[in-house]
Every structure is written in structure tokens, then in C-alpha cells.
């Protein structure tokens, strides 16, 4: 796979996909009047191995 600028300074498709997921979560949180960082941290805590 060749490196290329895909979206928001991402040079790989994986980076562009990750950006799209985070951007989507942030926009949904805003729509529901929640702080985006609280949602992202909560998702990270749930995904952490115990």
C-alpha cells in the first residue's frame, strides 16, 4: 500500500478511517448535548482490557 494524503493529514486509509470514526462520535455527542471528550474517554475505558 502506498502512503498518500487521504483525509485530515492522514497518510494511510486506516488513519483516515480512524479520523472518520472519531469525527462521527464527536458530532453525535454534540447533537446530544454531551461533551465529546467524556464520550471518547468512556469508550476507551470500556475497551481497555481488565
C-alpha positions as CSV (number, residue, x, y, z in Angstrom):
1,X,0.0,0.0,0.0
2,X,1.4,3.4,-0.9
3,X,1.3,6.2,1.6
4,X,-0.9,9.1,0.5
5,X,-2.8,12.0,2.0
6,X,-6.3,10.7,2.4
7,X,-8.1,13.0,4.9
8,X,-7.1,15.5,7.5
9,X,-3.4,14.8,7.2
10,X,-3.8,11.0,7.4
11,X,-1.3,9.2,5.2
12,X,-3.0,5.8,5.3
13,X,-6.5,4.5,4.8
14,X,-6.5,3.3,8.4
15,X,-5.7,6.8,9.7
16,X,-8.5,8.3,7.5
17,X,-10.9,5.7,8.8
18,X,-10.0,6.3,12.4
19,X,-10.4,10.1,11.9
20,X,-13.9,9.5,10.4
21,X,-15.0,7.4,13.4
22,X,-13.7,9.9,16.0
23,X,-15.3,12.8,14.0
24,X,-18.6,10.9,13.9
25,X,-18.6,10.3,17.6
26,X,-17.8,13.9,18.3
27,X,-20.6,15.2,16.1
28,X,-23.2,12.7,17.7
29,X,-22.1,13.7,21.2
30,X,-22.6,17.4,20.3
31,X,-26.0,16.7,18.9
32,X,-27.0,15.0,22.2
33,X,-25.5,17.9,24.2
34,X,-22.8,15.8,25.7
35,X,-19.2,16.6,26.0
36,X,-17.3,14.7,23.2
37,X,-14.3,14.0,25.4
38,X,-16.4,12.4,28.0
39,X,-17.9,10.0,25.4
40,X,-14.4,9.2,23.9
41,X,-12.9,8.6,27.3
42,X,-15.8,6.4,28.3
43,X,-15.4,4.3,25.1
44,X,-11.7,3.9,25.8
45,X,-12.3,2.8,29.4
46,X,-14.8,0.2,28.2
47,X,-12.4,-1.1,25.5
48,X,-9.5,-1.4,28.0
49,X,-8.5,-5.0,28.9
50,X,-9.3,-5.8,32.5
